[in-house]
Amino acid sequence: MPKHDTYQRAQAIFRKHAGTLRTNEALKDGIHPRTLYAMRDAGLVEMLSRGLYRLANLPPLAHPDLIVVAKRVPYGVVCLISALAIHEITTQVPHEVYIAIPRGARPPRIDHPPVRAFRFSEPTFSAGIERMKMDDMLLKVYCPEKTLVDCFRHRNTIGVDVVIEALRLYGERKPIRIGELLRFSRICGVEHSMRPYLEALL
């Protein structure tokens, strides 16, 4: 097959995956390693992170760090301060991508961007996961209420002031779903200690 046709076929495979593929996904879908690296050298694809490639002619990513982590750690869920930022209920600018991984899962090994992983046991890991479309890709992130409960649960790590601010901004910017907040606080085992903070919302 002529090189031009080979590249066109490979680019079509990339487009089926929103323009971004891990090396193992590319190989599984029939792109030869030689073709992938030739496309990289020709400037047709760019390397976002080790083993992660994206078509070079696409618009720049609005959320490159989140997309890289979502592709490199498909079993992870964006959580804590990173999730607060997505839901626009914090003034914090996360300098790492915070993700939850199941207890027992292998920790992510990513050279860039910086990632901070938290191991969640069941059912705290599976509860409250939403799928949001960002940069034409589906990103797993905890819903606002589960995020707030997780932040309270990890308040000694991220700071009580961050949690209090997030609760205030949630009350100002989102419909207050007190039932969901209580449900997630029970799942996460913090209902008793968190209840005074939730009552302050009402």
ZAMARGU-4260 file (C-alpha; in steps of 0.2 Angstrom, whole numbers, plus 5000, padded with zeros to 4 digits):
<rodrens>
0) 5000/5000/5000 | 5007/5017/4995 | 5013/5028/5010 | 5000/5041/5007 | 4986/5028/5008
5) 4994/5020/5023 | 4994/5037/5032 | 4976/5041/5027 | 4970/5024/5034 | 4979/5027/5050
10) 4972/5045/5052 | 4955/5038/5049 | 4958/5026/5064 | 4963/5041/5074 | 4948/5051/5070
15) 4937/5036/5076 | 4945/5039/5093 | 4942/5058/5094 | 4960/5060/5086 | 4969/5053/5101
20) 4976/5035/5104 | 4988/5026/5115 | 5001/5015/5106 | 4993/4999/5111 | 4976/5005/5105
25) 4984/5010/5088 | 4992/4993/5086 | 4976/4984/5091 | 4967/4994/5077 | 4979/4989/5064
30) 4992/5004/5064 | 5009/4996/5062 | 5022/5003/5074 | 5033/5009/5059 | 5018/5019/5052
35) 5015/5027/5069 | 5032/5033/5071 | 5034/5038/5053 | 5018/5049/5056 | 5026/5056/5071
40) 5042/5060/5062 | 5032/5068/5048 | 5023/5079/5060 | 5006/5071/5056 | 5004/5066/5074
45) 5011/5073/5090 | 5016/5064/5106 | 5005/5071/5121 | 5014/5060/5133 | 5024/5044/5133
50) 5014/5031/5122 | 5000/5044/5118 | 4998/5052/5101 | 4986/5064/5094 | 4983/5070/5076
55) 4993/5086/5074 | 4980/5095/5063 | 4967/5096/5077 | 4963/5112/5087 | 4973/5113/5103
60) 4966/5104/5118 | 4957/5115/5130 | 4961/5103/5144 | 4977/5093/5139 | 4982/5087/5156
65) 4965/5080/5160 | 4964/5071/5143 | 4981/5064/5144 | 4977/5056/5161 | 4960/5050/5156
70) 4968/5041/5141 | 4983/5035/5151 | 4973/5029/5166 | 4956/5023/5159 | 4952/5015/5176
75) 4954/5031/5185 | 4941/5045/5190 | 4945/5063/5192 | 4942/5068/5210 | 4945/5080/5224
80) 4952/5097/5218 | 4953/5093/5200 | 4934/5088/5201 | 4930/5104/5210 | 4939/5114/5196
85) 4929/5105/5183 | 4912/5109/5192 | 4918/5127/5195 | 4916/5126/5214 | 4934/5131/5219
90) 4946/5145/5217 | 4960/5133/5218 | 4971/5130/5203 | 4976/5111/5204 | 4995/5109/5200
95) 4992/5090/5199 | 4978/5080/5191 | 4969/5072/5206 | 4962/5054/5202 | 4954/5040/5211
100) 4959/5023/5207 | 4952/5006/5214 | 4960/4999/5229 | 4972/4986/5222 | 4974/4994/5205
105) 4992/4998/5199 | 4997/5016/5202 | 4999/5026/5186 | 5016/5030/5180 | 5015/5046/5170
110) 5030/5057/5167 | 5019/5072/5163 | 5007/5080/5169 | 5010/5077/5187 | 4997/5065/5194
115) 4991/5062/5212 | 4982/5046/5214 | 4971/5041/5229 | 4965/5023/5232 | 4946/5022/5235
120) 4939/5006/5241 | 4921/5000/5236 | 4908/5006/5236 | 4916/5024/5238 | 4925/5022/5221
125) 4910/5017/5211 | 4898/5030/5218 | 4894/5046/5209 | 4904/5044/5193 | 4898/5055/5179
130) 4905/5055/5161 | 4908/5072/5154 | 4913/5077/5136 | 4928/5087/5136 | 4939/5090/5120
135) 4927/5077/5111 | 4932/5064/5123 | 4922/5056/5138 | 4930/5060/5155 | 4925/5051/5171
140) 4923/5063/5185 | 4914/5062/5201 | 4898/5073/5202 | 4898/5089/5213 | 4890/5081/5228
145) 4902/5065/5228 | 4916/5077/5225 | 4912/5088/5240 | 4910/5072/5251 | 4927/5066/5245
150) 4935/5082/5249 | 4928/5082/5266 | 4934/5064/5269 | 4951/5070/5263 | 4951/5087/5272
155) 4967/5084/5282 | 4976/5082/5265 | 4968/5096/5254 | 4964/5108/5268 | 4948/5112/5278
160) 4948/5129/5270 | 4947/5122/5253 | 4932/5111/5258 | 4922/5126/5266 | 4925/5137/5251
165) 4919/5123/5240 | 4903/5120/5250 | 4900/5139/5249 | 4902/5140/5231 | 4892/5125/5228
170) 4878/5133/5238 | 4879/5149/5227 | 4881/5141/5210 | 4872/5124/5210 | 4855/5117/5215
175) 4858/5111/5232 | 4854/5092/5232 | 4855/5088/5251 | 4848/5071/5249 | 4863/5066/5237
180) 4875/5074/5249 | 4868/5064/5263 | 4868/5048/5253 | 4886/5050/5248 | 4891/5055/5266
185) 4884/5038/5272 | 4893/5028/5258 | 4909/5036/5263 | 4906/5035/5282 | 4907/5053/5286
190) 4888/5057/5288 | 4890/5061/5307 | 4905/5073/5305 | 4899/5081/5289 | 4881/5084/5294
195) 4884/5101/5303 | 4893/5108/5287 | 4878/5102/5277 | 4866/5110/5288 | 4875/5126/5286
200) 4871/5125/5267 | 4852/5126/5271
</rodrens>
